[in-house]
Structures are given as structure tokens and as C-alpha cells.
Amino acid sequence: SLSHLMQNVFKMHGKQFEVFMFALNPSDGSNYRAKIERDSGNRFVRCDQLSGVDCAKEVNKRQIHSLVDLVGYTGGGEKANEVFAVKPAAHQWSYMGFCASSGASYMDHIVADRIAATPEMQGHFSEKITLVPYSYFVTDHTQSFQAVPVEKPKETRLSVGIPQDALVLACFNQLYKIDPSTFEVWMRILKQHSQAVLWLLRFPPEAMANILKEAKAMGVDSNRLIFSDPVPKEQYMQRAKLADVFLDTPLVNAHTSATDVMWAGVPIVTLPGRAMIARVAASLVEAARVPELVVRDLKDYEALVARLLHGQFSRGRRLALRQRVEQSRTEAIFDTQGWTRRLDIALKATWDVTVSAADNMHIVATRS
């Protein structure tokens, strides 16, 4: 998903930046990877056949000032850690790939925002924090999906097995993100609202049996839970619009999924937690200017969903929220060019501090 989200960022940087990409993994054959390679030309450096140390030499040979880690401890992160541990660049950042502090002395800064990483959290990061305006999370939907007819989806409720008159509560997060307390809230909501169904992804399929077993133990019939297989991105974007409300998982939030369903116009109910990985959806929702969808605790979470499902004005509330979420397509959350411009400001400010100060410090980038 990261190559999709950032596929246009690298060519949007200001003229004062010379941008190189160091690819640690072989091509996955995706259009996103091909586009990045094509746009980057000879500044795309393939390191998939090199060791971490040799890749670090390639970085150092090009006299890179700021090196950004887009992998962290996620898939393929072993080589990335080897590269950054050698400290081949004057200043090293962590961004997007690993949504937490690296805990590594060789990482200087991490990119975040005031909601994803509050002032109270800063002492828990080994890195200094560079705070960017709005949300730190980058999107590419304006470029990638402007032509996707989300208003007239090819997918229908019938085609994915959802009753036409159902109130559809969806969560397209990986199933490992669902914690017992949140699942209990979901089951109470289903029991209290007979028209509601819960739409989940079979992701991974092995978890489906356990989900259904727990639902049955809580008195919810299996036909109230609908599972779909993951589908290609374009089809998924069309499906997303079929939901009435997206239920976020507080322990580990929706990240890319949140941007996808918001682009489709679906309101997200989210409860921010104490870790950065549990605050991303709140960052995105706030940047979309629908802050009332961010709740304080599970009690408020359940109450908000109930207000959106039940009562004389519930349909009007859902439609009004849907309209506002659809309007967020013109807000900062989906302005990739503006996001890149603000990142440029942050990169420049952090570099100025690096060359002029003895110690790193937190950086707050201004809006532009």
C-alpha cells in the first residue's frame, strides 16, 4: 500500500531537492512500482541484490543529506536496519513504514503530527519528532482514483451478499486488529439494532471461524456477519461505498483503509489510543474536518454508532456525515501536492537544525 500512497510524491518535491530512491526489494510487478521507477529514471537505485552494508555504500557514494526509512521493522526490514545502522547519511528519518519509535540510536527524527504523536507521547520516542500540519499520513487518491466512479459503483450489495435494506457496519482492517472489548461492543450493537450487519474481510481466512464462534457465544447469529475476500484496489474502492458506517479498531487503527473508505464517502467512527499506531485514524478524521467522529472511550463509541443507526433522525445524520466526508476530497488529507510541499518545509527545517545545532530537537513545520 505504501507504493500506492507515495507513487507521485517523489516527483512532487521542490526544485531544491534531488530525490533518490533505494529499492531494497525486487519489483513486485505492480503498476505502482513501475511508475516510481519510470518517474525516477537514473535516481532509482536497485539494491535488492546487494547486502545492507553494500547498499549503505551506494547511499554514501551519492552524498545523501537526509535518508528516509519507509520500511522500519515491517516486511524486508532486516536489510533496511542494516543500511541505517551504518549511518550512511548525515541525517536519518523514520516515516510511514513502521508506525512507532524505532528505538534505534541511529534514527534522528520521525515524522508525525500533533494527533498521531501528542506532546505527552514525545518522551517515549528515541527519535526527535518532526510534526507536520494536518495529518502526517500521505495519500494519492486524488491522482489515482479521480476517474473511479464511486458515485455509481459496479459492485452492488447483492453482488457481495449484503441484504439490500441492511444497515451496513464495515471494518476492512486485518482481523488481528480486533480486540475482545471492541468486538463485544460490536456484538451489542448488532443485538440492539436488528437491521444492522457487520461486514468484514476474510483477512486472514483462518480467523473467520474464531470470529463466528465468539459472535455465537455472545448471542449473535452468524448471518449477521458477512465476510468478503480481499479484491484488487479499484474494485475495493467501489465496494467501500456500499457501507453505511466504518467501525475502526482502537488497538491498531485503520491506516490506508481509513483513507480508502473516506475517499468513498463513508464516515469512520474511531477511538484514539495511547500509541501512535492507535491514533492514525483520528489524525485522518480530524484532517478531513469531521472531528465529531473521534470519540473518547468505548462507551462514547457505542453511543455514537447507536445514534447513527437508530432514531427518527439517524438516516439524516448518516447522510449529512457522508456528504461532509465526501467533501474531504478537497481537504488537506487528499492534497498530495500540498502534503509534499509541507514535508519539504519540514525536511529543510530539520536539515538546518542538523547543520547548525549540537543536538537534535523537535521540529514543528508550519502550514503552507
C-alpha positions in Angstrom: 0.0 0.0 0.0 2.9 2.4 0.6 4.0 2.4 -3.0 0.4 3.3 -4.0 0.2 6.1 -1.4 3.6 7.6 -2.4 3.8 6.9 -6.1 3.6 10.6 -7.0 5.3 12.1 -4.1 8.8 11.7 -5.3 8.3 13.8 -8.4 6.4 16.5 -6.5 9.3 17.6 -4.3 10.5 21.2 -4.8 13.4 22.0 -7.2 15.8 22.5 -4.3 15.6 18.7 -3.6 17.3 16.0 -5.6 15.4 12.8 -4.7 16.9 9.3 -4.9 15.1 6.0 -4.3 17.0 3.0 -3.0 14.9 -0.2 -3.6 15.8 -2.9 -1.1 13.4 -5.5 -2.6 12.9 -6.8 -6.1 10.0 -5.5 -8.2 6.6 -6.9 -7.2 5.4 -6.3 -10.8 2.8 -3.7 -9.7 1.9 -0.6 -11.7 2.9 1.5 -8.6 6.5 0.2 -8.6 6.8 0.6 -12.3 5.6 4.2 -12.2 8.0 5.1 -9.4 10.9 3.5 -11.4 9.8 5.3 -14.6 9.4 8.7 -13.0 12.8 8.4 -11.1 15.0 7.5 -14.0 18.6 7.1 -13.1 17.8 8.2 -9.5 16.1 4.9 -8.8 18.8 2.6 -7.4 18.1 -1.1 -7.2 19.7 -2.7 -4.1 17.8 -5.9 -4.0 20.9 -7.9 -5.0 23.1 -6.1 -2.5 23.8 -6.6 1.2 22.7 -4.0 3.6 26.3 -2.7 4.0 26.8 -2.5 0.3 23.5 -0.6 -0.1 24.7 1.8 2.6 27.8 2.4 0.4 25.6 3.3 -2.5 23.8 5.8 -0.3 27.0 7.3 1.0 28.6 7.4 -2.5 25.8 9.8 -3.6 26.4 12.1 -0.6 22.8 11.9 0.6 21.9 14.6 3.2 18.7 13.1 4.5 17.8 9.4 4.3 14.2 8.4 5.0 13.3 4.9 6.1 10.0 3.7 4.6 10.3 0.2 6.0 11.3 0.1 9.6 10.6 -3.3 11.2 8.0 -4.4 8.7 8.5 -6.9 5.8 12.0 -6.8 4.5 13.1 -4.5 7.3 16.2 -6.5 8.2 18.1 -5.1 5.3 16.8 -1.6 5.9 18.0 -1.8 9.5 21.4 -2.8 8.3 21.6 0.2 6.0 20.6 2.7 8.6 22.7 1.2 11.4 25.8 2.0 9.3 24.6 5.7 9.3 25.4 6.4 5.6 23.7 9.8 5.6 24.1 12.9 7.7 20.5 12.8 8.9 18.2 9.8 9.1 14.4 9.8 9.4 11.7 7.2 10.1 8.4 7.6 8.2 5.2 5.6 7.4 6.6 2.1 7.2 6.8 1.5 10.9 4.2 3.4 12.9 6.1 3.7 16.2 9.5 4.7 17.5 12.4 2.6 16.1 14.2 2.7 19.5 17.4 3.0 17.4 20.1 5.5 18.3 20.9 5.9 14.6 17.5 7.3 13.7 17.4 11.1 14.2 13.8 12.1 13.5 10.4 10.5 13.0 7.6 12.3 11.0 4.3 12.6 12.8 1.5 15.2 13.6 0.0 16.6 16.8 -2.7 14.0 17.0 -0.7 10.9 16.0 2.1 11.9 18.4 0.8 14.2 21.2 3.3 16.2 23.3 2.7 13.7 26.2 4.0 10.9 23.9 7.2 12.5 22.9 9.2 11.2 25.8 8.5 7.6 24.5 10.3 8.2 21.2 14.0 7.6 20.8 13.9 10.0 17.8 13.1 13.7 17.9 9.7 14.3 16.3 9.1 16.4 13.2 5.4 17.5 13.4 3.8 18.4 10.1 0.4 20.2 9.8 -2.9 18.4 9.4 -2.1 14.6 9.1 1.4 13.1 8.7 -0.2 10.3 6.6 0.2 10.7 2.8 -2.4 9.7 0.2 -2.6 9.5 -3.5 -6.3 9.1 -4.1 -6.7 12.5 -5.9 -4.3 11.3 -8.6 -5.1 7.6 -8.6 -8.9 7.4 -8.2 -10.3 10.7 -9.7 -11.7 8.6 -12.5 -13.1 5.8 -10.3 -16.9 6.1 -10.5 -17.5 5.8 -6.7 -20.9 7.5 -7.2 -22.1 4.6 -9.4 -20.3 1.5 -8.1 -20.3 -1.5 -10.3 -20.5 -3.6 -7.1 -23.9 -3.9 -5.5 -25.0 -5.1 -2.1 -26.5 -8.1 -3.8 -23.2 -9.0 -5.5 -21.3 -9.1 -2.2 -24.1 -10.9 -0.3 -25.4 -7.9 1.7 -29.2 -7.5 2.3 -30.4 -4.5 0.3 -32.2 -3.0 3.3 -29.5 -3.7 5.9 -27.6 -1.0 7.9 -24.1 -1.9 7.0 -21.3 -1.6 9.6 -18.0 -2.3 7.9 -14.4 -2.9 9.1 -11.9 -3.7 6.4 -8.9 -3.9 8.7 -7.0 -7.1 9.1 -8.8 -9.3 11.6 -5.8 -9.4 14.0 -6.6 -5.7 14.8 -9.9 -6.6 16.6 -9.6 -6.7 20.3 -12.1 -8.5 22.6 -13.5 -5.3 24.2 -14.2 -3.7 20.8 -15.7 -6.9 19.4 -18.0 -7.1 22.4 -19.2 -3.6 21.7 -19.9 -4.5 18.0 -21.9 -7.6 19.1 -24.0 -5.4 21.5 -24.7 -3.0 18.6 -25.9 -5.9 16.4 -28.2 -7.2 19.1 -29.7 -3.8 19.7 -30.2 -3.0 16.0 -31.9 -5.8 14.1 -31.3 -4.3 10.7 -27.6 -4.0 11.2 -25.0 -6.4 9.8 -21.2 -6.4 10.3 -19.1 -6.6 7.1 -15.6 -7.9 7.5 -12.7 -9.1 5.3 -11.6 -12.7 5.2 -8.2 -11.4 6.1 -6.8 -13.8 7.1 -9.3 -16.6 6.3 -8.1 -18.7 9.3 -9.6 -16.1 11.7 -13.1 -16.3 10.4 -14.1 -19.4 12.4 -12.9 -17.9 15.6 -14.8 -14.6 14.9 -18.0 -16.6 14.2 -17.5 -18.7 17.3 -17.2 -15.6 19.5 -20.2 -14.0 17.9 -22.3 -17.1 18.6 -21.1 -17.1 22.2 -22.4 -13.6 22.6 -25.8 -14.4 21.1 -25.3 -13.1 17.6 -26.3 -15.3 14.6 -23.7 -16.0 12.0 -25.8 -14.5 9.3 -25.4 -11.0 10.8 -21.7 -11.2 10.0 -20.7 -11.0 6.3 -17.2 -11.9 5.1 -15.7 -10.9 1.7 -12.4 -11.8 0.2 -9.8 -9.1 -0.4 -10.1 -7.8 -4.0 -8.0 -5.5 -6.3 -7.7 -1.9 -5.2 -10.1 -0.4 -7.8 -12.8 -3.0 -7.0 -12.3 -2.5 -3.3 -12.8 1.3 -3.7 -16.1 0.7 -5.4 -17.2 -1.8 -2.7 -16.4 0.5 0.1 -19.2 2.9 -0.8 -21.7 0.2 0.0 -21.1 0.6 3.7 -23.1 3.0 5.9 -20.5 3.4 8.7 -16.9 2.2 9.1 -16.0 0.9 12.6 -12.4 1.5 13.4 -10.4 -0.8 15.6 -8.9 1.1 18.6 -6.0 -1.1 19.4 -4.5 -0.8 15.9 -6.3 1.7 13.7 -7.2 1.6 10.1 -4.5 3.4 8.2 -4.6 3.0 4.4 -8.1 1.5 4.8 -9.2 4.7 6.5 -8.2 6.9 3.6 -9.8 4.5 1.2 -13.3 4.5 2.8 -13.1 8.2 3.4 -12.5 8.8 -0.3 -15.5 6.6 -0.9 -17.5 8.9 1.4 -18.0 6.5 4.4 -18.0 8.0 7.9 -15.4 6.4 10.3 -16.0 6.1 14.0 -12.7 6.0 15.7 -11.3 5.9 19.2 -7.7 7.0 19.5 -5.5 5.0 21.9 -2.2 5.8 23.7 0.2 4.6 20.9 0.9 6.2 17.5 -0.4 3.1 15.7 -3.7 3.6 17.6 -4.1 7.3 16.7 -3.7 7.4 12.9 -7.4 7.3 12.0 -8.1 10.2 14.4 -5.4 12.2 12.7 -7.0 11.5 9.3 -10.6 12.2 10.5 -9.5 15.5 12.1 -7.7 16.5 8.9 -10.9 15.7 7.0 -12.8 18.2 9.3 -15.2 15.7 10.8 -13.9 15.7 14.4 -17.2 14.5 15.9 -16.4 11.0 14.6 -13.5 10.9 17.1 -14.7 9.5 20.4 -13.2 9.4 23.9 -13.9 5.9 25.1 -15.8 2.7 24.1 -19.0 4.0 25.8 -19.0 7.0 23.5 -18.0 4.8 20.6 -21.1 2.6 21.1 -23.4 5.6 21.7 -22.3 7.4 18.5 -22.8 4.3 16.4 -26.3 3.9 18.0 -27.2 7.5 17.1 -26.2 6.8 13.5 -28.3 3.7 13.3 -31.4 4.3 15.4 -33.9 7.1 15.9 -36.0 9.5 13.9 -33.1 11.5 12.5 -30.5 8.7 12.2 -30.7 8.5 8.4 -30.3 12.3 8.1 -27.3 12.2 10.4 -25.7 9.5 8.2 -26.4 11.3 5.0 -25.1 14.6 6.4 -21.9 13.0 7.6 -21.5 11.2 4.3 -21.7 14.4 2.4 -19.1 16.0 4.6 -16.7 13.1 4.3 -17.1 13.2 0.5 -16.3 16.9 0.6 -13.0 16.0 2.3 -11.7 15.0 -1.1 -10.8 18.7 -1.5 -9.3 19.0 2.0 -5.6 18.7 3.0 -5.9 15.0 3.7 -6.1 14.3 -0.1 -3.9 17.1 -1.3 -0.8 15.2 -2.2 1.0 18.2 -3.7 0.3 20.3 -0.6 1.4 17.5 1.7 4.7 17.2 -0.2 5.2 20.9 0.0 4.7 20.8 3.8 7.1 17.9 4.0 9.7 19.9 2.0 9.4 22.6 4.6 9.9 20.1 7.4 12.9 18.5 5.6 14.6 21.9 5.1 13.9 23.0 8.7 15.3 19.7 10.1 18.3 19.9 7.9 19.0 23.5 9.0 18.9 22.3 12.7 21.1 19.4 11.9 23.9 21.5 10.5 23.7 24.3 13.0 22.9 22.7 16.4 24.9 20.3 18.5 21.8 18.3 19.4 18.7 17.3 17.5 15.5 18.9 18.6 11.8 18.5 17.9 10.6 20.4 14.7 7.2 21.9 14.1 6.6 22.6 10.4 4.2 25.4 9.6 1.2 25.3 7.3 1.6 26.4 3.7 
